[in-house]
Amino acid sequence: MAGESIPKPVAGNYNSIAAQYARAKAAKDAAEAGKAKAIQKPAKPWSEQLNERKASKFKNGWNWVVGFFVWLL
């Protein structure tokens, strides 16, 4: 072999491996930060969750009652 020459990346070259890695890492960090914000929602108090569940069950029960009487008619 006649001595292969490997070009060294230039600091201002956007195609250098270090620059590509830095851009990819910044994009990945930004995406992870966005996901973390989406996941962190303020938790509702248990009493509010219970009231919502009771309201949905009550509405569902009345829907069945109304449906039954509509079916009878």
C-alpha positions in Angstrom: 0.0 0.0 0.0 1.2 3.4 -0.9 0.1 5.1 2.3 -3.6 6.0 2.2 -4.3 9.6 2.9 -7.3 10.2 5.2 -8.5 13.7 5.0 -9.0 15.4 8.3 -12.2 17.3 8.8 -12.0 21.1 8.8 -13.5 22.9 11.8 -15.9 25.0 9.7 -17.0 22.2 7.5 -20.6 21.2 8.2 -20.0 17.7 6.7 -17.5 16.8 9.4 -18.4 13.9 11.6 -18.2 16.0 14.8 -20.6 18.6 13.3 -23.0 15.9 12.2 -22.8 14.3 15.6 -23.4 17.7 17.4 -26.5 18.4 15.2 -27.9 15.0 15.7 -27.4 15.1 19.5 -29.0 18.6 19.7 -32.0 17.3 17.7 -32.3 14.2 19.9 -32.1 16.3 23.1 -34.7 18.7 21.8 -37.1 15.8 21.0 -36.6 14.2 24.4 -37.2 17.5 26.1 -40.5 17.8 24.2 -41.5 14.3 25.2 -40.7 14.9 28.8 -42.9 18.1 28.8 -45.7 16.2 27.2 -45.5 13.4 29.8 -45.4 15.6 32.8 -49.0 16.7 33.3 -50.2 18.0 36.6 -52.0 15.2 38.4 -55.6 15.7 39.4 -56.6 15.2 43.0 -58.1 11.8 43.7 -61.5 13.4 44.6 -61.8 15.0 41.2 -60.9 11.8 39.5 -63.6 10.0 41.6 -66.2 12.6 40.7 -65.5 12.3 37.0 -65.8 8.5 37.2 -69.1 8.7 39.1 -70.4 11.3 36.6 -69.6 9.1 33.6 -71.1 6.0 35.3 -74.3 8.0 36.1 -74.6 9.2 32.5 -73.9 5.7 31.1 -76.7 4.3 33.4 -79.2 6.9 32.2 -78.3 6.2 28.6 -79.2 2.5 29.1 -82.5 3.5 30.7 -83.4 5.9 27.9 -82.3 3.3 25.3 -84.5 0.6 27.0 -87.6 2.8 26.9 -87.0 3.9 23.3 -86.7 0.2 22.5 -90.0 -0.5 24.2 -91.8 2.2 22.2 
